[in-house]
Amino acid sequence: MKTRVIEVEAKTTKEAIAIALKKLKAKKADVDIKILREENKGLFGMEGAEPAKIKAFLKHPTRT
């Protein structure tokens, strides 16, 4: 059975979602996304001060 739930951290929320979709081998329509933490840009807008974190739930897991 495919993995049903995955947590991912990345520099941005968009990047975290893309990584989760790739790992789950799913399309965005097949996954529910819960944003656990938005990225926090550091001093003067520097990226990556605190990464974004999401949890992705596969809506209809399939057996493999």
C-alpha positions in Angstrom: 0.0 0.0 0.0 1.2 3.5 -0.8 2.2 5.9 2.0 -0.9 7.8 3.0 0.5 10.7 5.0 3.8 12.5 4.7 5.3 15.6 6.4 7.7 17.8 4.5 9.8 20.8 5.3 11.2 23.1 2.6 12.3 26.7 2.1 8.7 27.6 0.9 5.3 26.2 1.3 5.1 25.8 -2.5 8.3 23.8 -2.6 7.2 21.6 0.3 3.9 20.8 -1.5 5.9 19.9 -4.7 8.2 17.6 -2.8 5.2 15.9 -1.1 3.4 15.3 -4.4 6.6 13.8 -5.9 7.1 11.5 -2.9 3.5 10.4 -2.9 3.5 10.0 -6.7 0.2 11.9 -6.8 -1.5 14.9 -8.4 -2.5 17.9 -6.3 -6.2 16.9 -6.7 -5.5 13.6 -5.1 -4.0 15.1 -1.9 -5.2 17.1 1.0 -2.6 19.6 2.2 -2.4 21.0 5.8 0.1 23.8 6.3 1.7 23.2 9.7 4.1 26.2 9.5 4.6 29.0 6.9 8.2 29.8 6.1 9.5 32.6 8.2 11.8 34.9 6.4 14.6 36.2 8.5 16.1 39.6 8.9 15.8 41.8 5.8 13.6 39.1 4.1 16.3 36.4 3.9 14.7 33.1 2.9 15.1 29.9 5.0 15.3 31.5 8.5 12.6 28.9 9.4 11.4 26.4 6.8 7.8 25.8 5.8 6.3 22.6 7.0 3.3 20.8 5.5 1.4 17.5 6.0 0.0 15.8 2.9 -2.8 13.2 3.1 -3.4 10.9 0.1 -7.2 10.9 -0.4 -7.5 7.5 -1.9 -4.5 5.3 -1.3 -4.1 2.4 -3.7 -2.5 -1.0 -3.1 0.8 -1.7 -4.8 
